[in-house]
Amino acid sequence: MLAPSLAAGESPRHHPTAPFARRAEGVAPPVIDGRLDDALWAQATRLDDLRQVEPAIGAPVSERTEILLAYDARTLFVGIRCHDAEPAGIRATLCKRDVRLDSDDRVEFWFDTFHDRRNAYWFQIGAGGAKGDALITRNGAEFNKQWDAIWHGHSRLTADGWEAEVAIPLQSIAFDPATTRFGFNVARWLRRKNEQAVWASPDPQFQFFAMANGGTLTGIHGLEQSLGLDVVPFVVLDRVRQRDADRDYLRGDSGFDFFWRVTPNVKLSGSVNTDFAETEVDERRVNLTRFPLFFPEKRDFFLEDSGTFAFGGGARFGQSPDVLPFFSRRIGIDDTGEEVPIEAALKLAGRTDGWSFGLLDVQTARQHELDAQNLFVGRVSRNLFEQSDAGLIVTRGDPSGDGRAGTYGGDFNYRIDDFLGSESLRVNTWLLATEQVGAGGEAVSGHVGLALPNDEYDVGTSTTWVAQEFDPELGFVRRDGKRFGGRAFWQPRPAASAVRQWTFGARSAAWTDAGNEVESVEFDVTLVGFELQSGDHGKLTVAHLREQLEESFAIVDGVTVPAEDHRFARAGIELGTSEGRPLQARCEASGGGFYDGRSYDLEFGVNARLSRFWNAGLDWERTDANLEDGSFVARVTRLYATIQFHQDLAWTNFLQHDNLSDEIGLNSRVWWILEPGRELFLVLNHGWLRQHGSYEPVDTTLSLKLGWTLRW
């Protein structure tokens, strides 16, 4: 359905333009307090013509919305006025920085500061005061939510809705000082109506995170960034208790990070005596496969400008990749999960004249039997056509210290959103080679993929081949062999129905070895999936699987899956309530064949958001398996609780347990943002291990870290 504001036959890719108002001389910058009563807002650009993406495609936003835009030489200003005829129905339950805001009323917007329609800085602010930001690269293929910038934002509830003010220092982002225009889009989410409205391209066919489908702000001039230097010294104080070694000690450390924009679009970053005490812990998972699990990067230094190093089609929104030539978690973390000290790191990243580049060099310290290592990554890519790109990557070094190693290769990514008129087409191909000195020379791997990822029809196919000797020491490989995959889904949107969208379709994948002998087959069919207008959803699936094992493997201690041809079928059901409900729940259940026996899986999750000052959640997973070699039960329990004192002070607690390791882990973190860029963390990591019939405490670390950004 085309937006009513478009002429008949015109593409739903709607690219509006608007002037970007510059703050006039004599008009003071606004006080960022959530009150739109400053003089600047009267002269700001006003966007009040947002159109719905869902549920009524192209219709005007159901509640009046005003977006106010202005800038000066050093700052971008955004004012938000969200009217609401039922203000009591506004969801405003979250105020913590970087929290997932899908449960609340919110406004999201992004600035494409190079107007290359590929990369942008994304920001969001909720009615309850929660703020978030992200780096979007490669036209939405990479969405780096872990990235943090220094910016100011406040919101407040009013008698007829809610308001917010945002100020983004230009020193926090990169831009072309000669530019006269930015790419821009903005979206409002009305949670109780499950409604999304945007300024540009109001159609679910087009992702909000795709810069190619945004609008344009014009009339920009005179942007400045001063020296562009941030220095962030930090001090850390740890109290450590190691009960097995009967050690109890106090240790202190210090270091600093720096970020210098050599030019407005080229940044040099460095870190000396790098520390990650404040980094969130990983979710505990039980691995019942033969292959490694993938955990995302969470450390700030490696997340900064990480999109520059992205390779291939992109692991969008946390999807686990099969092959990565560079995976930053290989740096500073060994195979057991223990931290390897980083003495120094240096990174140069930038974009200019259609090119982007990144260079990273890291020196790790000697630890135990592992010698000090120097690790290097280089990446360059070139923009092609409207949305496409091609590039090269090289890595050198082996974090495990087993010898000299390197990876090099190239990728080509073709993207278009007007294929056959208004369809999206994606083509992705890459070729990589690795070499290990003394290990037999080069090993080559590659990939070719084709997809039509559209709203009503989503189809695609791909082929990946990974040589047995292929081993990117600074990357990630799930498994070797050849993979052939495909998917085909029909997702209609019925008119005037309680169901917003149906889903029917299937996906398949087959893996073979170097001799083209089948190793694995997966064929999953979605018999029916649905999302209601309320946001409640469900899905019914069946699957056929095959695992041709050449070698037996221990799936858990004491239970072995034999080497034979396993063929089995399974069925599953998923149900979930809308995230807009104060109490949101989800349940997934599946059962059927499992190798040479049977298993039943149950996952349950619940989140309670009854107040803006606290929220809590529970995730519980259980697998009951009965195999010929024995039976086992695998359980994982995760408990979350957050007390939100206000938007700059929160206390989060994360308790998790799995019965196979019989360990309980607690991560408790107080995060106090004294002001943007100046932060205090108090972090407790404590563990218990089941021994002699009861849980006994093991290692405990209490860390206090203060970081203070100095800007010039």
N, C-alpha and C positions, 0 to 999 in steps of 0.2 A: 504494500500500500504506500503510495507517495504522500509526502507531507502536503497538506492543503495549500501551503504557501508557495508550492512549486507549480509551474505551468504544466499542463498536460503533456506527457511524453518526456519531460525533463528528468534527468537522472536524480535519484534520491541522494546522491553524493552532493550535498548542498554546502557550498563554501562561502558563507557570508563574510562581509568585511565591515569594519567599524574603525573610526579614528581612535587612537590611544591618546587620551587627554594628558597633557603635561602640566604639572603643578605650576601655577602662575607665580611670578615674583610677588612677594608680600603675603602669600597664603601659606600659613604654617602647615607642616606635616601633621597628619592626624595623630591623636593619642590613641594607641591601640588598646582600647578597653571594651570593645564590642558595642559601642554607642555611636551610631552614624549621625552625630550632631556637629562634626567638625566642618569648617568652611570648605575644605577640599572637596567633600562629597557633592556639594552643589554644582561644581564645575566638572565633575568626573564624567567619563563616558558611561552611558546607561544602556545596558542590555536587558530588555524586558520581554523578549519575543521567543522564549524557550518553547520547544515543541517536544511532545512525548515520543519516546522510543517504545515504551510499554506503559500501560496496556493498549491505549488507543493510538496507534502509530500515526505520527504526524499531527495529531490534534494539539491545540495549545495546552500548556501546563495547567493542571486543574486548579492550582493555587497561585496567585500572582507572585512573581519572582523578579527581583531586581538585582542585577549584578553591576557594581560600580567599579570602574577601572581608571587608574591614574598612575603616573610615574614622575620621577624627577631624575636628576643625574645619577643618583646613588641607590634608588629604591623603587620597587614595584609595589603599588597599593591596590588591594582588592577589598571592596565593601560588598556585603551580602545582606539582602533584606528578603526574608522568606515569610510571606503572609500565609496565614492559615485560618480558615473559618472555624476550625475546631482545635484551638491551641492546647486543650487538655489532652488531645490525642497525639501530640508530638512525642516522638521517642527520643529521649535525651538521657540515656543511662550510662554513658561512658565519657570520661574526661582525661584518661591517661594518654600520654604521648605514645604514638605508634601502635595503638591497639587496633584490632580488626573492627572496622566501624559498620559492617553490614547490618547490624541490628538497629542502628539509629538513623534519624533524619540527618542528612549531611549534604554538603556541596563539595564537589571535586572539580578541579580545573588544572590545566596544564599550559605551559608556555614552551613553544618551540622557538628558542631564542636565536637559532641560526636560520630559521625558516627553510630547513632542508627537507621537511615533511618525513623525517625519519626518527628524530631524537627529541626528547622533551623532558622538562622537569614537572613532576606531578605533585599536587598538594591537595589535601582535603581537610575540612574542619566540620565537626559535628555540632548539633544543637546543644549537646552537653559540655562542649569545650574541648573534646579530644581532637588532636592534630595528628596528621600523618603526611609523609612525603615519600617519593620514589623517583628513581631514574628509569625512564622509558627509552629504549634504544631499538633501532632496526624496525621502525614502524610498528612497535608493540610486540615484536617477537620476544623481547627480553623486558621483564618488569621487575626491577630491583627494589623491593619494598624495604629491605634492610638498610638502605642508604638514609643518612640523616643530614639535613642542612640546618644552618643557623637562620631562623626566621621567627617572626612574632605573629601571634594570632589569638584572638579572644572572641568568644561568642556569649550570648545571653538570651534567655527567653523573654518575650514581650507579651503584652496583652493580646496582640493579634498575630503572633507567630514567633519568629526568632531572628536575630541579627548577628553578624560577625564582621570583624575587621582583621585584615591580614597585611603585614608589611614584610617584603622579601628583599633583603639587601642584595644589590647586584654583585657584591663581593662573594656571595654564597653560590653563585651560578656562573657558568661560562656564557659568552655571547660574542657576537661580531660587532665591534664598536662602530663600524661603518653601516650597519644595517638600518633600514628605515621601516622594517616591519617584523612582527613576530607571528608565528602560528599560534592559534589559541582555540580552546574549546572549554566549555563549562557544563556541568551536569548537576541537577538537583535530584535527590532521592527523597521521596515521601514514603516513609516506611510503612505506615498503617495501610496505605493504598497499594503498596508494592509498585510504585510508579517511578519511572526514570524519565527526565526531560533534559534535553540538550540544546545548545545553541546551533551547532553545525551538524549536518547529516543525521537528522532524526529518523533513523530506521535501524531495526535490530540486525539488518544485514551487515552493518558496519560497526566495528568495534570502537568504543569510545577512546581506547588507548592507541588507535591507529592515527598517527599524525597526518597521513595523506588525506584523511577525511575531515580535517578541522577547518576552522575559519582563519581570518587574518586580521591583525590589528595594525593599522598604518599610521604614518606621521611621526615615527620615532626618530629622535635625534639627540645628540649631546650626551650619550651615556658615558659614565666614568666608573673606574674601579679602583682609583688611588693606587697604592703600591701593590695591593692584592696579596699581602702576606699574612698568613695565620700561623702563629706558633702556639702549640698546646703542650706546655709542660705538665707533667703529672707526677704524683707521689702515691705510693702504694704501701700499706702496712698490713702484713698478714700474721695471723696467729694460727699455727699449724699444730695439730695433734695427730700423731701416727701411733696408734695403739699396738699394732703388730711389732713395730720396731721400738716401742716404748720411748718415743721421742715427743717432746712438747717444747716448741720454740717459737720465738718471735723474729720476724725478718722484715726488713724494709727495703724499698727499691724506688727508683725514680727513672725518668726518661722524658722524652718529648717527641711529639710529632710536629711536622710543619707542612704547610701547603702554600705554595707560591705560584700565583698566576704570572708566569714569565711574560705572556701576552694575555689579553682577555680570553683567548680561546686555547691556550696551552698552559697546562698546570704541572708543576714539579712538586711531588709529594715525597716526604721522607719520614722515617721513624727510627729512633735510636733507643735501644733497649726496650723493644716493643712489649707491651703488656696487654693482656686480654681478660683481666680479672672480672670485668663487668659483663662479659659476653654470656648470653642466655645458653643454658644447657640444651642438649639434644633430647628429643623425645625417645624414650626407650622402646625398642621394637624387638620382637622375637623373629629370627630369620629361619624359616622352614624351607628354604630353597638351597640350591647348590651354589648360588651366586651372591656377590657382595651387595649390601644395601647402600643406597645413596643418601647422604645427609647434606643439606644445603649449607653454604657458607654463611656465617653470622658475624664475622669479625669486621669491624668498621674499616680498618685500613685496607683490607682486600676488597671490600664492597665499593669503596670510593673509585669511580671511573671503571667499574668492572665491566660495563657494557662495551667498552673499547676492546676488551679481550674476548668477547663472545664470538663463538665460531659455529658455523652451520646454521640450521634452521631455527635453533633456539629452543630451550627447555622452558616453555612459557608457563608461568604461574606454578612453579614447583614441580612440573612433570619431570620424572626421572629419565635422564638420557641413557643411551646404550654406550656411546663413545664420546669422550671429551679429550682433546689434546692437552688442555690446560684446566686443572681443577685446583683452585687455590688452597683447598683443605689439605692437600699433600704437603704444604709448607707449614712448618711449625707444629705439626701433629704427627706422631709416628703411628705405626700399624696397630698399636695397642690402645691408641687414644690418648697417650701421655703427651704432654706439651714438650716441644723441643724449643729451647730459648732462641729467639731471634735477636741477634746483636744489632743489625741495621738493615733497613730496607729503603730502596729508592725507586720512585715510579715517575715516569714522564708520560703524559697523555694529552691529546689535543685533537682538534678538528679544524681544518682550514681548506678552502677551495675545493670542497667535495671529497677530501681525503680525511681519514681518521687514523690515528696511530697510538700505540701504547708500548712502553718499554718498562719492564720490571726486573729489578735485580735485588736479591735477598741473600744475606749472609747469616747462616745459622751457627750456633755455638756447638762445641763438642759436648756430648752428653753420653755418659756410660761408655759403651764400646763404639759409639757412633762418632766419627770424626766430624769436624766442622765442614759445612758444605756451602758452596756458592751456587745459586739457582737463578736462571735467567729466562724471561719470556719476552718475545717481541711479536707485535701484531700490527698489520697495516691493512686498511681496506679502502676501496674506492666506490663512491656512489655512482650508480648507473641508472639511466632512464629516470622515471618518476619516483620509484620506490626501491629499486633493486640495488645490489652491491656485490662486489667480489673482493677477495682479500687473501692474504698469506699469513701464516703463523709459524714461529719457530720457538722451541724450548730447548734449554741446555741444562744438564745437571740431574743428579739422582739423589733425592732426599733420604733414601735408605742407605746411601753410601756404598753401594755394591760395585760402583764403577761409573765411568763416564757414559752418558746417555743423551740422546737428543730426539726430538720429534719435529717434523716440519711438514707443511702441506698447504693446501689452498681450498677455498670454498667459493661458490657462486650461488646467490640467492635471488631469485626472480619473483617479484610480487606485482600484481596488478589487480585493481578493483573495478575495472570496466570491461572485463572479458565477456564477450557476447552481450555487451550492453551495460550490464550492472552486476556481473558476477565476479567473485573473488577467485583468483588463480594464484597458486604458489608452486614454485619449482625450486628444489634445493638439492645441491650436489656438492660433495667434497671428496678430497683424496688426501690421505695422510701416510707418512712413512716414519718408522722409528728405527733407531740404530743404537745398539749397545756394543761398546768396544769389547771384543773377545767373545761375543755371543752369536756370531754367525752372520753379521752384516745387517742389511735392511729387511724390514717386513712392511708390507703395504696393505692398507685398508681403505675402503671407500663407501660411498653412499649416493643413491639417487632417489629422490622423492618427488611425487606430483600430488597436489591436493586441490580440491575445490571446496574450501571451508566456508560454506554459505549457510545462512540462517535456516532455510527450508531443506536444502539438500547439502549434506556434508559427506563428501566422498574423497578417497585418497588411496594411493598405493606407494610402496617404497621397497627398496632393496638395499641391504647393508652387508658388506663382507668384511670380516675381521680375521686377519691371518693369525695362526696359532702363536707365532713368535712376536706378534705386535704387542708392544709393552711401553706405552707412554708413561715414563716414570713420574712426570709431573701432571698426569692426566688421570682419567678414569675409564675403565673398560668393564662392562658387565660380564660379557662372555665372548668367546671367539666363534668362528664359523660364519655361515651365511644366513641372513634373515630376510624372509619375504613376507611383507605385511600388506594389509588392505583394510578398508572400512567403507561402509555405505550406510548412511542414515537419512531417513525422511522425518522431518520435524515440522509438521504443519501447525498453523495457528488458527483454530476454528473461530469463526465470527460469532459474537454474542453468546459466549459459552462460559461456564464456570471454569473450564480448562483453558489455561493460557496457551499451552503448547504441548503437543503429543510428541513422542519419540518412538520410532520403530527402526530397527536396523541390526547390523552385525559388524563385528570386526574379527580379523583372523591374523595369525602369524605362524610361520613355520621356520624352524632353524635346521640347517643341515651342517654336516662337518665338511672338511676339505674335499672329501670324496663324494660329496652330494648325497650322503646317507642321512636320512631323517633322524634328528635328535629330539626335537620337540615340536608339538603342534598345539595351538590354542585356537578355538573357534567359539566365540561368544555371541549369543543372539539376545538382543533386547526385544522380548516379546511385546512389551508395552512399557512406556515410560510417560510420565505426565508431570506437569507443574500447574497447580491451580492458580487462579487470580490472586489468592491470598498469599501465595508463596509456598504453601505446603506441596510436597512432591513425593513421588514414589516410582519404583521400577521393578519389573519382573524379568529375570534373565535365566537362560539355560546355557550350558557350555559343554563342549567336548574337548578333552585334553589327551595328549599322548606324550609320554616321556620314554624314549629309548635310551636306557642307561647302559653304557659300556662298562662302567665301574659302579660298584655299590657305594653308598655314602651314608654316614651317620646323620640322621635328621635331628635327633637329640641324643644325649648320652644314653647308651644302652639300647637304642632302637636303630636298626639299619634297614635302609631300603635296598633291596637286592638289584643286581645288574640284570635287567630283563626289559622286555617291551611292555610298558604299562599303558593301558588305555582305559579311560574312565570318563564318566559324565557327572555333571553337577547342576544344581538349580539354586537360585537365590532370589531374595526379595529385599528391597530397600524402601524404607518409609521415613519421612522427615517432616517436621513442622517448620513453618516460616521462622526465619531469624528475627523477624519483627515482633514475635511474641515474647512476653516477659520470661516465660519458661519455654525454651526451645529444646526439642528432643529429636534424636534420630536413632534408627535401629536397622541393622543389616544382619540377615541370617542366610546361611547357605549350607548345603549338605549334598552328600553323594559319594562317589568313588574318590579315592585318594591313594595313588600308587597301587599297591597290592591289597588295599583294605578300604576303609571308609573313614570319613571325618565329617564333623559338624562344627561350623563356625558361627559365632554370635558376637556382634559388636553393638555396643550401646553407648550413647553419649547424651548428656543433658547439660544445658547452660542456663543459669539463673541470673537474670539482670533485672532485679527488682528496684534498684536504686542507682543513682549516678555515683554513689560513694562506695559501693562494693558490688562485686559479682563473683560467681563461683561456677565451677564446672567439674564434671566427672566423665572420663572415658574408660570404658571397660571392654576388653577383648578376651575371648576364650575360644580355644580350639580343642575339641575332643577327637582324638584319632585312635583308630583301632587297626593296626597293621599286623601282618603275619608274624613279624619279629617281636611284636609287643605293642602295648598301648601307652598313650601318654596324654596329659592335659597340659596345654600351654596357656598361661594367663598373663595379661598385662593390665595394670590399673594405674590410671593417672588422675590426680586430683589437682585442681587449680583454684586459687582464691586470691583475689586482689582487693585491697582496700585503697580507694582513690580519695585522698584527703582533699586535693584539688588538682588542677591540670598539670601542675609542676611538681607534685609530690605523690608518689604511689609506692605501695608495699605489695609485692607479688610473691606468691608462694606456690611452688610446684613440687608435689610429692608423687613419686612413681615407684612401682614395684613389679617385678616379674618373677614367677615361681620357678623358672628354670635356673636362673642364677641365685634365686632366693636372696636377692638384695633389695633394700629399700634406699632410695636416694631422695634427699631434700635439697632444693635450691630455693633460698629465701633471699629476696633482693629489695632493698630500699633504694629508690631512684629519686633524687632531689635535684631538680633543675633550678639552680639558684637564679639564673637567667640564661637565655639561649646561649650555648657555647661554654657555660660554666656549670659543671655537674659534679655531684657527690654521689658515690655508690657505697652502700654497705651490703656485702654479699656473704651469706652463709651457705656453705656446701657441707652436708653431713650425710654419712652413710651408715646403714646397719646391715649386718650379714647374719643369716641364720646359722647358728652353731650350737651344737649340743642341745637342740630342741627349743631354742629361743633366739630372738634377734638381739645381737650384741653390737654396740657401736664400734665403728672402725675409724676411718680417717675423717677428720674435721678440719675445715679451713674457714676462718673468718677474715674477710678482706675489707679494708677501707681504702677507697681510691678517690682522689680529687683531681679533676682535670680543669684547666683554666685557659680559655682561648684568649690570646692577645692578638689584636688585629691592627694592621697598618695599611 
